[in-house]
Amino acid sequence: MLNTLTGISHRTLLEDINSPADIRGLAIPELVDLAQEIRDLIIRTVSRTGGHLAPSLGVVELTIALHYVFDTPQDKLIWDVGHQSYTHKILTGRRDQFATLRQYKGISGFPKIKESRYDVFETGHSSTSISAALGMALARDIKKETHRAIAVIGDGSMTAGLAFEALNNAGHLDRDLIVILNDNEMSISPNVGALSSFLSRKLSGKTMRRVKAHIEERLGQLSNVGENILNILRKSEESFKSFFTPGMLFEALKFDYIGPIQGHELEDLIETFEGVRDNIHGPVLIHVLTKKGKGYLPAEKNPGLYHGVGPFDIASGKPQSSNGSISYTEVFGSTMVQMAMSDHRIAAISAAMITGTGLNSFAQQFPERFFDVGIAEQHAVTFAAGLASQGLRPVVAIYSSFFQRALDQIIHDVCIPKLPVTLAIDRAGVVGDDGPTHHGVFDISFLRFIPNLVVMAPKDEEELQHMLYTAVTLGGPAAVRYPRGPGERVELATTLKKLEIGRGEVLVEGDDILLLPVGNRVYPALHAADGLRKVGISAAVINPRFIKPLDDELISTWARRCGRVITIEDNARQGGFGSAVLELLGSRRLAFVRTCLLAHPDEFVEHGPQAVLWKNSRLDTPSIISAAIDLMQQKD
């Protein structure tokens, strides 16, 4: 590496690290230098590619220590969520590929089994690591193998019920299992809830050590009596620790508790991990205190902002300029505030994603009606049902891919009793560089079959405003799905209006072919209609607005008139909007209508820019034009 001050090139430690085996011969001071080199690489790379900066900077030393002590990949290291795995990737043979992080056909921002044998479990949603590690531990014992299973889970992820289900089961089974609790006092938004308070380092860190030191000092002054008491206390140190620290909770779940220890002190981490590796059997939890964003001051000061970032200027920390368009998420947030000012029944619920879902202003202006429930999507939905049962109009704002975790609650607790809960489905459709765990391409399919639920998708940001208003005034369950990213730069409405349920709108009249696009595919379809007109094809375009209920009469009338229909949706083909249209045509005895369903194929969509992914799935304007020409050329 070239030193920019001296102009002299020198070789770094990192250049010689191609696998975890290469770090095990380094001394502690060399590991400290290596940690700094890794931080520099992460900051430089993410400033160009975007990514999860603050989480990965917070676990550099922790990751080095884990790979230093444990025999990975024979020992199984499972990262919860996985957005903090950048150091892990760098140390496990992907240093030279790291520049392609989250780029199209580059390495993933999350652990990926096909990418490396060190990625033993694919993650992207929170709170799964302990369950997966326990499964691996049991498989190991059944196969009479000897490797270790290590789950690394953040304190935010520990708020989800799945994590406690796994802890409870692990304590009961009493198998060798190591859980690393990475406690940085926040997930994406600041952590909330009783558990977060219990894990707080305010008592469990310096205060606890200071109390213990004070007791030892005072008793030491009491001659023989004091020394005898002190010996008893020393023998009872584990009980003392469990009473004054979060160990009490985990010991109750039959885990050996160790900690809290500082997560940026390599020598302490290595010594602790070696002790656990060599001496402790059964389930053990190691409580590690880290600082999110460690080593980059802007990220340390505002870790929530730098949890997931786009490209930015390293010196200032400022993001690269955007195109100036307001995002759908921002429109959602401002519309929520607008509605809440006049309707005191409206409440908002977030699952640890206040900024990500655009609810910052709502939370500040209506704190008594805003609830961040932590990473607990199932609870969020049923909690909303409880509010709705008492006359409130709660809006649950969660990303599409995370709503998947609450399907039973949507069916059982909201839709069966027909409660007025609004599901605000952000990031519907492909989201880009976070890949298959975060794409929202299944929500139409898993919501469409639920009775009593109205499902809407806006063509632009103004229509999103009216759909939200329609949803909260409906008096029953409703879902509004909207995409990640900027809108269409249309003028926003100052007065909100209710849409007639199940009524679409004809945007363009035509005689040859009917285009039925949903949500963010409406404008590409309009552009396609313009292109088709230039080649002599008259295309009608209908904005359905409602995925459920469909405007049966409008769609059937125009399908019969045109004789050819193309559906276009940013969702999986199976069970999606196109399937609903086929069902409609069949029920209306319009099977003679030629159809083409444009949607994502029956495979998981990899990471990449949204425009590239839409093109790959034939959902962009040129693909719609091509599909229409192909359909027109089909003979009877």
N, C-alpha and C positions, 0 to 999 in steps of 0.2 A: 504494500500500500504506500502511496506517495504522501509524504508529509507536506502539507501545503505551505508551511512556514519555512522549512529548510530546503525543500525541493529534493530531499533525500528519500529514496524508496526503502522501506523496511518491511519485513514480513511480520504479519500479525499472528497471534495465537489461533484465531478463528480460521485462518487459511489452511491449517493443518488438522482441523476437526472435520472428519467425514462420518463419524459414528460415535455413539456414547463411549465406546471403548477408548477412544482417543483422549477423553478428558480424565480418565481414571488414573493416569500417571502424573497429573499436574498437581503442584502444591497449592495450598490455599491462596497465597498471594497471586498466583497465576490464574486461579479460578475467578478471583475478584477482577482481575484485568479482563478476563474473558467475558465476564458479565457486562462490563462497560462496552466492549466491542460489539456484543450482541445488541445492547440497547441502541447503540449508534446505528447499526444496520437496520433494526426495526424502524427507527424514526425516519431514516433516509428513505426506506422502501415505502412505508405507509404514506409518507408525504407525497409520493408520486402515484401510488395505486389506490389510496384510501384503505380503510380496514379498521379492525378493532385494536386501536392503539393502546388506550389506558389499561385494559385488562392484561394485555401481553407484557407491557412494561412492568406491571406489578408482580409478575411471577418469574422473573428472569432467574434470580438466585434459587428460588424453590425448584424450578425445572432442572437447573444444573445439578443441584444436590440430589434430586431423585434419580437422575440418570447416572450420577457418580456412584451412588450407594447400591442401587438395585441393578440386577442383571437384565436390563431390557434388551431385546423384546421377549426373552424367555419369561421374565417377570412382566406381568400385564399391567400397563399404566393406562388408566381410563380417565379422560378429561371430561368433566361435566360442561355442557354447552359446547365447549371446544373453541370459543373465540379467543381464548388465552393461550392457544397452542403454538404461537409463532416461534418461541424459543425452542420448543420441542421439535418443530419442523427443521429449524436451522441445525440442531445437533444431530439429527437423524438422517443425514445424507441429502438434505434438500437446500443446503446453503447456496449452491450455484443456481438453483431454480427459484430462489426466494424473490428475485426481481419480478417474477411472473405471478406473484401472489394475487389471487382473485381476478386475474386477467383471463380473457377468453382462451380456453385450452391450456391455461397455466395451472399452478397448484391451487388447491382449494384453501379458503380461509378457515376451514374446519378439518378435524381429523377425518381421513378418508381411507378406507381399507385398501382400495385398489391402488392408492398412491404410495403406501409404504407398509412394510410388515411391522413397523413400530406403531402404526395406527390400528390398534386391536379392536376398536369399536367406533362406529360412526356416530357422531353427536352433532347437535345443532339446536336442540331444544333442551331446556334445563332439567335438572333433578333426576337424571337417568343413571348416573354413574354408579351409585351404590348398588342399585338393583343389578346392573350389568356385571359389576365386579363380584357380587355375591354369586351370581350364576356361574362365572368363570371359576370361582373358588370351589364351588360344589362339583363342577365338571372335573377340576383338577383332582379332587379327592376320590371321585368315582373311578377315574382313570389311574389312580395311584401315582400321580406326578407330584413334583415338589416345588413348583414355581409359586410366586406370590401374586396376589391380586391387589392393586392399589387404586383407589378411587380418589380423585381430586375434585372437591366440590366447594363452591363458594357459599358464603353465608346467605346470599340472596337466594340461591337455588335451594338452600336448606328449608326455606319457608314453604315449599310445595309438599303436598301430601305424599307424593310418590317417594320422596326422600325418607320420610318417617315410616312409611310402610316397609321400606327396605331395611332401615335401621332396626325396626322391631323384629323383622324376620331374621336378620343377621344375628341379633342378640340371642334369639331363641335357638338358632342352629349351632351357635358357638364354634364356628369354623375360623381358620386363620384368614383374616381380612384386615387390610389397612385402609382407613379412611383419612384423608388429609382435608381438614376444614380450612379453606383459604378465606380468612376473615379480613376483608378490607372495608367493612361497614357499609358497603353498598353493592348493588348489582348493576343496574343501569341507572335507574333513579335511586335516591337514597332509600335504604331498607326501612321497612315499617314493620310494626307488630311486636307482640310480646317477646317472641324469640329473638328478634334483633336486639331488643333492650337487654335480654339475658346474656347475649353474647358480647355485649359492649365491653370494650377494653378499659372503660373508665374504672371499673372495679377489678376486672380480671388481669389487668396488666400491672402498671406501676403501683397502683393503690394497694393491690393485694400483697405485692412484694414489700411495700413500705410498712404495711400493718404487721406482716410476719417479722420483719427486721426489728421493728419497735418492740414487739413482744419478747423476742430473744434478748434484746439489749436490757430491758427492764428485769427480766427474770435472772439474767446473768449477774445482776447486782445483788441478788438475794442469797449469796453464799450457797451453802449446801442444799438448802430447801429449794432455792430457785433452780439450781442445777438439776435436781431430781425431777422437778416439774418439766424443765426444758427437755430432759431425756424422754419423758413420756410424750411430750408434744412431737419430738422428732420421730418417735416411733409411729405417731399418729399423723404424720405429715400428709399421707394420702387422703385421710379423712378431712384434715384441715383444708387441703387444696380443693377437695370435692365440694366442701361447704361454701367456700368463698369464690369459686369460679364456676363456669358452665359445666365443669366436670360432673357436677351433681346430676344434671340432666342425662348425660351420656352414660354415666355409671348406672343410672336407673334402667337404661336400655341394655345393660350387661356388656358395655364396652369399657375396656381400659382407656382412661383418658390421660393424655399427656399434653401439657401446655398451660397457658399459651406461651409460644416461643416466637422470637422475632424472625420474620420471614425474609429479611435481607442480610442476615448474618450467616454466611456460608458455613463457618466453622460450627456454629450451634446447630444448624440444620443437619449437617452431615453427621455430627456426633449423635443427635437424636435419632436419625433414621437408622444409623448403624446399630444403636441400642435396640430399637424395635425389631430390626431384621434378625438380630442374633439371639435375643433374649425373651421376646414376648410371643405368646401363642394365644389364639382366639382372636376375637374382633377387638381392634384398637383404633381409637380416634386421636389424631395429632392435630392440635389447634394451633394454627400458624397465623400470625398477624402480619399483614402486608399493606403496602400503600399503593392504591391504584394510580397508575400514571407515573410511577417512580422513575426519576431520572430525567423527566422532561417537564419543566416548570409549568407551562400552560396546562398540561394534562393533570399535574398534581393539584393545581388550583381549581380546575373545573373538570373532574374526571367524568362526570355525566356527559358533558359536551364532547369529550374525546373518547367516549366509549366506542362509538362507531363513527368514523369521520370519512369525508371525501378527501381528495388531494388538498394539501395545505402548504403554506410557506413556513419553513422550519424556524426561521429567525423570529417572526412575529406570531406564529401560531394561527394566522388568519387563513380561512379557507380560500381556495381559488374562486374567482368570481363566477357566479352562476349566470344563467340567461335572463334572470330578472323575473321569471314567471312565478306566480304564486302557486304553491303546491296544493293538492287535494287535502292533505293533512292540515295545512294552515287554514283552508276554507272550512273544514270541519270544525276546527277549534274556534274560529271567530263566529261561526253560525251557532255553535253551542252557547257561547256567551250571549249572543243576540237573543236566542230563544229563552234562556234562563232569566233574562232581565224582566220579561213579561209573564213568564209561567214559572211560578215558584214550586211547582211539582217536579220540575226537571232536575235530575241528579246525574252525575257522571262518575263512572267507575273505570279505573285503570289497573292493569296487572303489572305494576312495576315499570310502566312505559309512559310516564307523564309527558316528557318531551317528545318521544317518538310518536305519540298519538295526537299531539297538538293541544293538550289539555292544560298547559301551563297557566294561561290567562284565566281559564275557568277555575282552576284550583286557587288562584290568588284572589279572585273576585267573589267566589262563592265557596269558601272553605267548609262551611257547614253542610254543603251539598256535594262535596267532592270526596271520593274515597279511593285511596290507593291500597289495594289488598295484598300487594306483593305478588311474587310469581305463583299465582294460584288461580288459574283460569277457571277451573271447575267451580271453586268457591265464588269467584266473581259473578258467574251467571246465576247461581242459586241465591246468592246474596241479593242480586238485582231482583230476582223473583220475589224475595221477601219484601223488599222495598215496594215493588209494584203491587203486591197484595194489600198494601196499606194505603194505596191511593197515589203514590209517587209515580213518576214517569222516568225510570232510570235508563241511561244510555251506557252500554258496555262497549268501550273502545279497545279492541284487541286486534293484532295482526291476523290476517286470514290463516296463516299456517299454525298459529297458536290456538285459534278457535277450534282446531281439530281436537284438542284435548278436552273440550267441554261439550262434546256432542250429546252425551247422555243427559246432561243437565239442561241443554236446550230443548230436547225432546220432552223429558220427564217433568221438569220443574217450571218451564216457561210455556211450552206449546200445548201440552195436554190441558192445563187450566186456563189457557188463553190469556195470559197475563200481559199487560202492556209494557214489555221490555223491548228496547231497541238495540239491536246488535250492529255496532258500527265497525264494519269489516275493512280495516285499513290494509294496504299492501295486497289487494286482490289482484291476481294475475302474476306474471313473472316479475320478480323484484330486482334481478340483475346479479350482482357479483357475489351475493351470499349463497346462491345455489339452491339445490333441491330441498334442503331442510327448511328454507325460508320462502320459496315460491308459494304463492297463494292460488294454486291452480286446481283445487279440489272443492272449494266452498260451494259452488253452484251444485255440484254433484251430491254433496252430503247434506245440503239444506233443501234441495228441491223436493225431496220425497216426504218432508215433514208436514203433516196436516196443520192447519191454522196459522201457518207462517207465510207472511208476505215478503217477497224478495225483490229488491230493486237494484238497478245499476245505472248511474248517471252517465250521460254522454259527455258532460263537461262540468266545470266547477259550479256554474249557476244552477244547473239541474240538481247537483248534490245538495245545495241549500234547500230547495223545495222538497226533495225526497226526505231529508232529515226532519223537516217540519211535518211532512205527511206522516212519517213514522211515529213521532212522539205524540201526535194528535189522533192516531188511529184507534186506540183503545184495545189493541191486541198485539201479538208478537209481530215484529217486523225486523228485517235485515236490510242494510244498505251496504253494498260492496263497492269500493272505489280503489283506484290503483295508487301505487307509489309514484311520486314524481310530480312534475308541473302539469297544470291544466292546459286548456286550449286558449288562454288569454282572452276569454270572453268577459264582458262586463258583469259584475256581480249584482245580484238583486238587493234592493234596499227593503223591499216588502216581500215577505215569504208567503207562499200560497200552497194550498193543499192540492195534490194531484188526484185525479179520479183513479181509484184503485183498478188495476187491470186494463188501463187504456194506454195504447201506444200512440205514436204520431207518425204520419207520413211526411218524410222530409223531402223526398224527390219522387215524382210520378214517372212511371215507365211501363213498357208493354212486353219487353222481351224476357226479362229476368228480375227476380226479387232478391235484394240483398237484405239480410236480417242480421245486423251487427249488434252486439251487446256491449254497453258501457264504453270503455276506452277504444273499442274497435269501430265506433260509429264514424268518427272523422276519417280514418283510413278508408272506410267504405264509401263515404261521400266523395273522396278524392278518386276512388276507383270508378265510381259512376261517371265522373267527369271524363276519365280516361277512356272508358268504354264508349261513351257518346262519340268520341273522336274517331272510333273505328266502326261506327254505325250500329252500336248495340244500345238499346234503350233500357236502362236499368232503373228500377224503382228502389228506393231505400226507405225502410221503416225503422224507426227507433222504438223497440218494444217497451222500453222503460221498465216494465215489470217482467221478471223472469218467472214469477209466480204471484198471482195468476196471470197467465198469458191473455193477450187480447185475441181470443179465439176467432171472433168474427172478422176483425181487421186482417189478421194474417191469412185466414182461409180465403177471404175474398180476393186478396192480391195474389195469393199463390195460384188460385184458379185462373185469374186473369193472365198471369205471366207464364204459368206452366213450368217454370224453373225457379228453384229457390236455393240460395246459398246462405247458410248460417255461419256467423263469425264470432268467436268468443275466445277470450284470454283465460281459458279453463281447459281441463281435460275433456277429451271427446266423450269418454264413457260416462253416461248418465248426466251429461251437461245440458246446456240450452238447446243444442241441436237435437239431442234425444227428445226433449220436450216437444219440439216442433214436429219431429217425425211421428210422435204419438198423436199429436193434434191432427196431422194430415191423415193418418190412418183412421182416426175416429170420425173424421168428416168424409171418409171415402174418397180421399184425394190421392190415392196411391199412385195415380198416373203422373203426378207432378214429379219431375226429375229434381233430385236433391243432391247437394254437396255440403258436407259438414267440415268446416275449417275450425280446427281446435288443436290443442297440444296432443300429440300421439300417446299411445299407451306405454310410456316410458318416463323415467324421471328426467326432468330438464336440468342440464348442468348449468354452471354459473357462466355469466357473460353479460355484456351490455343488453339492455332490454330490446333495443332495435335489432340486434343480431338474433336474439332468441325468437322474436316475433317473425323475423324473416325465415329462420330455420323451420318454424312450424307453419309456414305459409299463411301468416296472419297480417302481413304488411300490405300496402296498397298494390305493388306490382304482382304479388301472389294472388290477391283477390281478383285482379284483372285477368290473370292467366287462368285461374279456376273458372271464371265466368266464360271466357272464350272456349275453354275445353267443354264446359257443359252445353254451350250453345251448339257446338259441333257434333254432339252426340246425336245419332240417328234413332228413329223409332224402331 
